Amino acid sequence: MDKFIIRGGHRLSGTVAISGAKNASLALMPAALLASGTSRLENTPRLRDITTMSTLLETMGVVVRHPGTTIELDTRTISSYEAPYELVKRMRASFYVLGPLLGRFGYAKVSYPGGCAWGPRPVDLHLKAMQALGAEIHIEAGYVVAKTNRLTGADITFDISSVGATGNALMAAVLAKGTTVIRNAATEPEITQLAQFLTHMGARIDGIGGNCLTIEGVDELHAADDRNIPDRIEAGTYLAAAAATGGEVTLKNVDPSHLTGVLAKFREAGCTIETTVDGVSLRAPDRLEAVNVTTAIYPGFPTDMQAQWMSMMAVAHGSSVITDTVYFDRFNHVPELQRLGAHIDVTKNTAVIHGLDTLTGATVMSTDLRASASLIIAGLVASGSTEVLRVYHIDRGYEAIELKLRDLGADIQRVDSEEY
Ligand code: EPZ
């Protein structure tokens, strides 16, 4: 297992290119199952999660090639409609194959996603949507088995806004017979990207970008090419690293319109932010001001930026309050930040952070993707050396992070480690 060794105290400066959006790719790839042919998705990042999804699709008979940052999915020889536990337990997004398999083949056997580093993370909304569309669903030894002759359009209202359930419902509805309305749909850019890709495949979807989607089912879709959106969470993470270290960075290949809620908070913390059509520049103040954050669904402050923001606030001037309203226990990074000296108190889904002048390097353990990012940011700030263990978590969602950080002036090395 690899670990990172970081020597803190360096201000980040320079330019970094942002990769394609992990959470869009993880929806676009299974969407290709809905048609027979070869779909090409440009700007697909090279990440562990993408490899996991590729492996899952290959077990179904899809031929996957990933030259450079374009992934090619040839779905002409699909032979299996199952997503095995071994892969689903590795990545919850594997559950995204449920909708397209049901929609196109009328059958899917998908393992229940296991636990997560935080949770619970149920899939009840996904299953309710499939049942509303006419699927028969039963649970068999930890697997969801779903069957239908052909899905029929339905009026679906989600009790809570769910990215994954919206994605699965969309991918199931596009080949259903009749009209489907999805109310309280997620409006994250990754869902908008998925809906646009589905229309390129021949789907008929109205209301894209809003929280009420109307889908006129069609009989067949065709393979299509598309270009993935930039990763807004990767972008926010590099902004957080620059802000925490008092640096100045410019991000390329990013869509600032996906980050309005986040950029407003960086400005509130004292950062100077400038944007162009595909870029964001940040100049940090000598010391960040403490700023409260409450996570929310898009376009609010994303839960996927909560841990990174906490690392910034650990060295800000004053005390701040972070409340996560999406996941009530997504705080596994707190005890690790406390090992670096951070002064943080957690009560239920709220953390109070008392900003300190600095942190002190130590060995810390990654527990999940965004927690890993927060530990790296804290290590970049801390005095002395910080070792971040189990960086396989970070490799799930950040392409070549140590190379990009080194290009910005960070002292970070990846080393092989026997430590667990
Ligand atoms: C997506 O997960 C993202 N993953 C997550 O990013 C992100 O944190 C999350 O959306 C929220 O923005 C991908 O897109 C692959 P949800 P998802 O369904 O779809 C509850 C990362 O770091 N819920 O929008 O699983 C759920 O418990 C990852 O890149 C139900 O109750 O999230 C949560 O409280 C981590 N029942 C809320 O909805 C359901 O059936 C939002 O979850 C589904 C969800």
Residues whose N, C-alpha, C, O or C-beta is under 5 A from the ligand:
A	BS01	EPZ	N23 L26 A93 P120 R121 P122 V123 D124 L125 H126 S161 S162 V163 G164 A165 T303 D304 V326 Y327 L369 R370
